[in-house]
Amino acid sequence: MAQPQAHEPVVIEPVVNREKLRELLALETEYPTLDFKSGCDLGEKREQVEVAKDVGAMSVRGGFLVIGVDGQGKPTGNMTVEQAKLFDEARLRPRLLKWLPDTLELYSQAHEVDGNRVVVVHVAPNPAGCAIFRADGQYDQPGKAPKVVFREGEVFYRDGTQSVRLNHQGLEQVIRQRVDRERGRWEAERAESYRRLADELRVGAAGQHVAQGPTVEFNLALEPDVLVEAAIELLRANDDIPLRRLLSRAVPDLRDLFRSGNEESVTGQIDRLTCLAATFLELGRHEWFKQVLDTLVSIYGIGFENEAPIVNAPPRRSAALWLALIERVLALGSLAVRRSDWQAVRDLVARRHPDMHGMYTTWLRHAMTMASRAELLTTRDGGEDVFDSLLSRARNVVRHLEWLRPDVEPEDEKVLTGLTQFDFLADLVAMADSNNNSGIFPNFARFYAERTQPAAQRLLREPTMRTIIYPGDDQHLAAALRTIDREARQAGFHYDGWDGYTQDVNTFIREHTADNDQ
């Protein structure tokens, strides 16, 4: 039986901007999905072949190449402007296609870091599960026979931080990727059939098939397209019995799946509930939005069942359940922020399950802490804890579930901006409800301050938002803002991220902070 892959803090996503580069550099070490190179001149055949080898190996799981840095992610100054230009996607991909299949998908971008050129390349997992080299990769050596790096028909994969020929361990990776890809394609084909039914649901009489059928037909086994459209039809018909029945059955159904160890099915059911929550949020049906949230909280409680009180050492499967739930709560939070639905923001943050230890103000902080302790969000590197980007993980959820982005395209930067602002507001809600800062962690600090700053400015300008998010007086709000700023500066330092509020927010803090607290 294949052993589970060790957790890596590299969040693989098709992003190569400066924020992503800083996130990768802050890891300060290589991983199977992250390769650092001190320099590379693609004008030389040798370098072309070596890059093709690494890209081919990365094509199994996907990952990043960062060129122009040493083994600890520090810029070397070895990349010239001319060399960086050769990594432009329009030039890089055709060059690599001499050896790699046409299904190659990559993105690249050059940046300046501390006065040095650094290139980041994202390699997507190949649809076939691996990249089969289409020609020999070799280059001449002065006075020697040509050096053959790989042969036509060979497959490479990442064994630790090395790109090597496929062996039995690598074959397991390829099979796993291929199975996952085929499953995804099968689900997409099945979803297309359901999508046609969903289109009929939108336009008229055929929409009665599920919505007016027996209540038992409306359940979480339905594909998301049909589930959402049938729910809309039920709302239009003022028939809430199937909705209530679905939510009442969700917890026992999830409990059975959880106890069977079927994490994939558990996540699928949570995804469907998330799609319903997003739809009710979009339609302004707050009553049903809150009922879905209540159901998710009850599902959160499944992780505590049949376990001794959980404080510091959570079972892995419980932590995995909580992490999956909170990633989707964050994704819903981005939608709520984009809709300026501040009550929904508070509702998403302020939930907590009664079995959580009293030190945790919100389920957001509890889930993050438990996932870290179960090493689902952290990796030990030389005695240091290396953390995943929780917001990048949530962004991948938004990419996957279209109902979480009815207003934007999958790669729209508004999604990430909404995530950072929701995370910032979540810290404020936690502080408002607990009068301390034990429930906060500024995940937003990894990203540029310009993403998050508008949320703080709006908080001071818009009384309704202020009342909902932080109902305390000006002095307490100023103290909370100052605390968050201090924590964020520390957390964002290694990422070149958060660097403080805008002047108007700083003025508010200064004017409403007692002299002896400054």
C-alpha positions in Angstrom: 0.0 0.0 0.0 1.4 3.4 -1.0 2.5 5.6 1.9 1.0 9.0 2.1 3.1 11.8 0.8 4.8 14.0 3.5 3.2 17.3 3.9 4.8 20.2 2.0 4.1 23.9 2.6 4.1 24.7 -1.1 0.6 25.7 -2.2 0.6 24.8 -5.9 -1.5 27.3 -7.9 -1.1 29.0 -11.3 0.3 32.2 -9.9 3.7 33.7 -10.6 3.4 37.2 -9.3 5.7 38.9 -6.8 3.6 37.9 -3.8 3.8 34.3 -4.8 7.6 34.6 -5.3 8.0 36.1 -1.9 6.0 33.3 -0.4 8.2 30.7 -2.0 11.4 32.4 -1.1 10.3 32.7 2.5 10.3 28.9 2.7 14.1 29.1 2.6 14.6 25.5 1.4 13.7 23.3 -1.5 10.9 20.7 -1.7 9.8 18.1 -4.2 7.5 20.8 -5.6 9.9 23.7 -5.3 13.4 23.9 -7.0 15.8 26.8 -6.5 18.5 27.5 -9.1 21.3 30.0 -8.7 21.2 31.0 -12.4 20.4 29.8 -15.9 21.3 30.9 -19.4 18.8 29.4 -21.8 21.1 30.6 -24.6 23.2 27.5 -23.8 22.0 24.0 -24.9 23.2 22.5 -21.7 20.9 24.8 -19.6 18.0 24.2 -21.9 18.2 20.4 -21.5 18.6 20.6 -17.7 15.6 22.9 -17.4 13.6 20.5 -19.6 14.5 17.7 -17.3 13.3 19.6 -14.2 10.1 20.7 -15.9 9.4 17.2 -17.0 9.9 15.9 -13.5 7.7 18.7 -12.1 5.0 17.7 -14.5 4.0 14.7 -12.3 2.7 16.7 -9.3 3.2 20.3 -10.5 5.4 22.8 -8.8 7.7 25.8 -9.1 11.2 26.6 -10.4 12.8 29.7 -9.0 15.9 30.8 -10.8 18.3 33.4 -9.5 18.5 32.3 -5.9 20.7 30.0 -3.7 19.5 26.9 -1.8 18.0 29.1 1.0 16.0 31.3 -1.4 18.4 34.3 -1.3 19.0 36.2 -4.6 22.4 35.4 -6.1 22.6 38.2 -8.7 23.5 35.5 -11.3 20.6 36.3 -13.6 21.0 39.1 -16.1 18.1 41.0 -17.7 18.8 39.3 -21.0 18.8 35.8 -19.4 15.5 36.6 -17.6 13.9 37.6 -20.9 14.5 34.1 -22.3 12.1 32.8 -19.6 9.2 34.7 -21.0 6.4 32.2 -21.5 6.1 33.0 -25.3 9.8 32.0 -25.7 10.2 29.4 -23.0 7.4 27.0 -23.9 8.3 26.6 -27.6 11.9 25.9 -26.6 10.9 23.2 -24.1 8.5 21.6 -26.6 11.5 20.2 -28.5 11.6 17.6 -25.7 8.3 17.8 -23.8 4.7 16.9 -24.9 2.3 19.5 -26.3 0.2 19.2 -23.2 2.9 21.2 -21.3 1.3 24.0 -19.3 3.5 26.6 -17.5 3.5 30.2 -16.5 6.6 32.4 -15.8 7.4 35.9 -14.7 10.6 37.8 -13.9 10.9 40.0 -10.8 13.4 42.2 -9.2 14.2 41.2 -5.6 16.7 43.3 -3.6 18.1 44.7 -6.8 18.5 41.2 -8.4 16.6 39.5 -11.2 14.7 36.4 -10.1 12.4 34.3 -12.3 9.5 32.1 -11.1 8.1 29.3 -13.3 4.9 27.4 -12.4 4.6 24.0 -13.9 1.1 22.5 -14.0 0.6 18.7 -13.5 0.4 17.0 -16.8 -3.0 15.6 -17.8 -1.4 12.2 -18.5 0.0 12.1 -15.0 3.6 12.6 -16.2 5.5 14.0 -19.1 7.1 11.5 -21.5 10.1 13.0 -23.3 9.6 13.1 -27.0 13.3 13.3 -27.9 16.7 12.7 -26.5 18.0 15.5 -24.3 21.7 15.9 -24.8 24.5 18.5 -25.3 28.1 18.6 -26.4 31.0 18.5 -24.1 34.4 19.8 -25.2 36.7 16.9 -25.9 34.1 14.4 -24.7 31.2 12.4 -26.0 27.8 14.2 -25.9 26.2 14.2 -22.4 22.8 12.4 -22.5 20.5 13.7 -19.7 17.4 11.8 -20.8 16.2 9.6 -23.6 13.1 9.7 -25.8 10.3 7.8 -24.1 11.7 8.2 -20.6 9.9 9.8 -17.6 11.4 11.7 -14.8 9.9 12.6 -11.4 10.9 14.5 -8.3 12.5 12.3 -5.7 13.0 14.6 -2.8 14.6 17.7 -4.3 16.2 15.8 -7.2 14.8 15.2 -10.7 15.4 11.5 -11.5 14.3 8.7 -13.8 11.1 7.0 -12.9 11.4 4.1 -10.4 8.8 2.1 -8.4 8.2 5.0 -6.0 7.8 7.5 -8.8 5.4 5.1 -10.6 3.1 5.2 -7.6 3.1 9.0 -7.9 2.3 8.9 -11.6 -0.5 6.4 -11.1 -2.0 8.5 -8.3 -1.9 11.6 -10.4 -3.3 9.8 -13.4 -6.2 8.3 -11.3 -6.9 11.7 -9.8 -7.0 13.3 -13.3 -9.2 10.6 -14.8 -11.5 10.9 -11.8 -11.7 14.6 -12.4 -12.4 14.1 -16.1 -15.1 11.6 -15.4 -16.7 13.9 -12.9 -16.5 16.8 -15.4 -18.2 14.7 -18.0 -20.9 13.7 -15.6 -21.2 17.3 -14.4 -21.8 18.3 -18.0 -24.8 16.0 -18.2 -26.1 17.5 -15.0 -25.4 21.0 -16.2 -27.7 20.4 -19.1 -30.4 19.4 -16.6 -29.6 22.5 -14.6 -30.1 24.7 -17.7 -33.5 23.1 -18.1 -34.2 23.9 -14.4 -33.4 27.5 -15.1 -35.8 27.9 -18.0 -39.0 26.3 -17.1 -41.1 23.2 -16.9 -38.3 20.6 -16.7 -37.3 22.3 -13.5 -40.0 20.5 -11.7 -38.2 17.1 -12.1 -36.2 17.5 -8.8 -37.9 20.5 -7.1 -41.4 18.9 -7.4 -40.3 15.3 -7.1 -40.3 13.3 -3.9 -38.4 15.0 -1.1 -35.9 12.1 -1.0 -34.7 13.0 -4.4 -33.3 16.3 -3.1 -30.1 15.3 -1.3 -26.4 15.8 -1.2 -25.8 13.0 -3.7 -26.9 15.4 -6.4 -24.3 17.2 -8.5 -23.7 20.8 -7.4 -25.3 22.2 -10.5 -28.6 20.4 -10.0 -28.5 20.8 -6.2 -28.2 24.5 -6.4 -30.7 25.0 -9.2 -33.2 22.7 -7.4 -32.7 24.7 -4.2 -33.5 27.9 -6.1 -36.7 26.4 -7.5 -37.7 25.3 -3.9 -37.1 28.9 -2.7 -39.2 30.2 -5.5 -42.0 27.8 -4.6 -41.7 28.6 -0.9 -41.3 24.9 -0.2 -38.7 24.6 2.6 -39.4 21.0 3.6 -36.8 19.4 1.2 -34.2 22.0 2.3 -34.8 21.3 5.9 -34.7 17.6 5.4 -31.4 17.8 3.4 -29.7 19.9 6.2 -31.0 17.6 8.9 -29.6 14.5 7.1 -26.3 16.2 6.3 -24.7 15.6 9.7 -25.5 11.9 10.1 -24.5 11.3 6.4 -21.2 13.1 7.0 -20.6 11.2 10.2 -20.9 7.9 8.4 -18.4 9.0 5.7 -16.0 10.4 8.3 -16.0 7.2 10.3 -15.4 5.1 7.1 -12.3 7.2 6.5 -13.5 8.4 3.1 -12.0 11.9 3.1 -12.7 12.5 -0.5 -16.4 11.9 -0.1 -16.5 14.0 3.1 -14.9 16.9 1.2 -17.4 16.5 -1.6 -20.3 16.7 0.7 -18.9 19.8 2.4 -18.4 21.3 -1.1 -22.0 20.9 -1.9 -23.1 22.5 1.3 -20.6 25.4 0.6 -22.2 25.8 -2.8 -25.6 26.1 -1.2 -24.3 28.6 1.3 -22.7 30.7 -1.5 -26.0 30.7 -3.4 -28.1 31.8 -0.4 -25.5 34.5 0.3 -25.6 35.7 -3.3 -29.4 35.7 -3.3 -29.6 37.5 0.0 -31.4 34.6 1.7 -29.6 35.1 5.0 -32.0 32.8 6.9 -30.9 29.9 4.8 -27.3 31.0 4.7 -27.2 30.9 8.5 -28.9 27.5 8.6 -26.2 26.0 6.3 -23.6 27.6 8.6 -25.2 25.9 11.6 -25.1 22.6 9.7 -21.3 23.1 9.0 -20.7 23.8 12.7 -22.5 20.6 13.6 -20.3 18.8 11.1 -17.3 20.4 12.7 -18.3 18.7 15.9 -18.0 15.3 14.3 -14.2 15.7 14.7 -14.6 15.6 18.5 -16.8 12.5 18.7 -15.4 9.4 20.3 -12.3 11.2 21.3 -10.8 12.3 24.6 -10.8 16.1 25.1 -8.6 17.5 22.3 -6.2 20.3 23.3 -2.8 19.9 21.8 -2.7 16.6 19.9 -5.6 16.3 17.5 -6.2 13.1 15.5 -5.2 13.7 11.9 -8.6 12.9 10.5 -10.3 15.4 12.8 -7.8 18.1 11.9 -8.3 17.3 8.2 -12.0 17.7 8.6 -11.7 21.0 10.4 -9.2 22.3 7.9 -11.4 21.5 5.0 -14.3 23.3 6.6 -12.3 26.4 7.4 -10.8 26.7 3.9 -14.4 26.9 2.7 -15.4 29.3 5.4 -12.6 31.6 4.2 -13.7 31.2 0.6 -17.3 32.2 1.6 -15.8 35.1 3.5 -14.2 36.4 0.3 -17.6 36.4 -1.4 -19.2 38.1 1.6 -16.6 40.9 1.5 -17.0 41.3 -2.3 -20.7 41.7 -1.6 -20.1 44.1 1.3 -22.3 41.8 3.4 -20.8 42.5 6.8 -23.4 40.5 8.7 -22.4 37.5 6.7 -18.7 38.2 7.5 -19.5 38.2 11.2 -21.7 35.1 11.0 -18.8 33.2 9.3 -16.3 34.3 11.8 -18.1 34.1 15.1 -19.1 30.4 15.0 -17.6 28.0 17.4 -18.4 24.5 18.5 -19.1 23.9 22.2 -16.5 21.0 22.3 -13.7 23.4 21.3 -11.3 24.3 24.2 -12.3 27.5 25.9 -9.0 29.2 24.8 -10.3 29.4 21.2 -12.6 32.3 20.4 -13.5 31.2 16.9 -13.5 28.0 14.9 -11.1 29.8 12.4 -8.3 29.9 14.9 -9.1 26.5 16.4 -9.0 24.8 13.0 -5.7 26.5 12.0 -4.0 25.6 15.2 -5.2 22.0 15.1 -4.2 21.6 11.5 -0.8 22.9 12.3 -0.3 20.6 15.2 -1.4 17.7 13.0 1.3 18.8 10.5 -1.3 19.5 7.8 -0.3 23.2 7.6 3.2 23.1 8.9 6.5 21.3 8.0 9.5 21.1 10.4 12.6 22.4 8.8 15.7 22.5 10.9 13.7 22.9 14.1 11.6 25.7 12.5 7.9 25.5 11.7 7.2 26.4 8.1 3.5 27.3 7.5 1.4 26.9 4.4 -0.5 29.9 3.1 -4.0 29.2 4.4 -5.5 31.9 2.1 -3.8 30.4 -1.0 -5.4 27.1 -0.1 -8.8 28.8 0.2 -8.2 30.5 -3.2 -7.8 27.0 -4.7 -11.2 26.1 -3.3 -12.6 29.2 -5.0 -11.0 28.1 -8.3 -12.6 24.7 -7.9 -16.1 25.8 -7.0 -17.6 28.3 -9.4 -20.5 29.1 -7.0 -18.0 30.9 -4.8 -17.2 33.3 -7.6 -20.5 34.3 -9.4 -19.1 37.8 -9.8 -15.5 37.1 -11.1 -13.4 34.9 -13.2 -11.3 32.1 -11.5 -8.0 34.1 -11.5 -9.4 37.5 -10.7 -7.3 39.2 -8.1 -10.5 40.3 -6.3 -10.8 36.7 -4.9 -7.5 37.0 -3.1 -8.1 40.6 -2.1 -11.5 39.5 -0.6 -9.7 36.7 1.3 -7.1 39.0 2.8 -9.8 41.5 3.8 -12.0 38.8 5.3 -9.0 37.5 7.3 -8.3 41.0 8.6 -12.0 41.6 9.6 -12.1 38.1 11.2 -9.3 39.2 13.5 -11.3 42.2 14.5 -14.4 40.2 15.1 -12.5 37.8 17.3 -11.0 40.7 19.3 -14.4 42.4 19.7 -16.0 39.2 21.0 -13.2 38.2 23.4 -11.5 41.5 24.5 -8.1 39.9 23.9 -5.9 38.9 21.0 -5.5 35.2 21.6 -7.9 34.4 18.8 -6.1 36.2 16.0 -3.5 35.3 13.4 -2.9 37.7 10.5 -2.8 35.3 7.5 -3.3 38.4 5.4 0.1 39.7 6.3 1.9 37.5 3.7 0.3 39.7 1.0 0.7 43.3 0.0 -0.9 45.8 2.4 -2.8 47.4 -0.5 -5.0 44.4 -0.7 -6.2 44.7 3.0 -5.9 48.4 3.7 -9.2 49.4 2.1 -11.1 47.2 4.7 -9.6 49.2 7.6 -10.5 52.5 5.8 -14.1 51.4 5.1 -14.4 50.4 8.8 -13.8 54.0 9.8 -15.9 55.5 7.1 -19.0 53.3 7.2 -21.0 53.3 10.5 -23.1 50.2 9.6 -20.0 48.1 8.8 -18.3 49.4 12.0 -21.3 48.5 14.2 -21.5 44.9 12.9 -17.8 44.1 12.8 -16.5 45.9 15.9 -19.2 47.4 18.1 -16.7 48.6 20.7 -15.8 52.3 21.3 -13.1 54.2 19.4 -10.5 53.6 22.1 -11.0 49.8 22.0 -11.0 49.8 18.2 -7.8 51.8 18.0 -6.1 49.4 20.4 -7.4 46.4 18.3 -6.1 47.9 15.1 -2.8 48.7 16.6 -2.4 45.1 17.9 -3.3 43.6 14.6 -0.8 45.9 12.9 2.0 44.8 15.3 1.2 41.1 14.8 0.9 41.5 11.0 4.2 43.3 10.7 5.9 40.5 12.4 4.1 37.8 10.5 4.6 39.5 7.1 8.3 40.5 7.4 9.7 37.5 5.6 7.2 37.9 2.7 7.7 41.6 2.0 4.0 41.8 2.8 2.1 43.9 5.3 3.8 47.2 6.0 1.1 49.1 7.9 -2.1 51.1 7.5 -2.8 54.1 5.4 -2.3 57.5 6.9 -6.0 58.1 7.8 -6.1 54.8 9.8 -2.9 55.6 11.6 -4.2 59.0 12.5 -7.3 57.4 14.0 -5.2 55.0 16.0 -3.0 57.9 17.3 -5.9 60.1 18.2 -7.8 57.4 20.1 -4.9 55.7 21.9 -4.1 56.8 25.4 -0.6 58.3 25.8 0.5 55.6 28.2 -0.4 52.9 25.7 1.6 54.3 22.8 
